[in-house]
Amino acid sequence: MTGPDQPNRSALLAFVGTRILPHEADVRQGLMRLGVSADDRDDILQEVYCRLLTLGSADHILDPRAYLFKAAHRVLLQKIRKTRVVPIMTMQNLDDLAVADGRADPEIALSSRAELSHVLGLIRGLPERCRQVFILRKVHGCSQAETATRLKLSENIVEKDTAKGLSLILADLALNRFVDEPSRGRKRKSLRVVNAVD
């Protein structure tokens, strides 16, 4: 594999020196918290720098700090795969290094937003009174007594409607989790909430 040509190499070295190197201490500290030995920390960072210097350009690196953490995480994972004995502390805290850039993983964020949107749709689909009770209790955090006073209902009805709303939502989520498994080969179905008269 050939490296970048001389003009690109100079730009790449400048990028590494000014945008990547300032974050090395944070990566070392993260690796140290994982229980990685000083020699292994040096090896991991050396491998990261070697990989960086074989790039043709650094134009695709939008967040140098995140890139350095993720590159170190990948090298550490490769090192763990080759090692027969790995300290338990390293395995237990391995994900800490991957999220050290402070941002959520885009796939997890997208999945969380989709699930939140789905739950909000389920809440909108609850029967009217049940929805009002559920929103006051679970979204706004009102007490059972306060919810009963606001909606002019008995506390018993508030308690039952809260439980009913929660059970309908959980039942739909459980159903969708099973249906969404690829091995099932079925299309996603939603539990239809029927407006029932209580």
Order of alpha helices (4+ residues) and beta strands (2+ residues): alpha-alpha-alpha-alpha-alpha-alpha-alpha-alpha-alpha-alpha
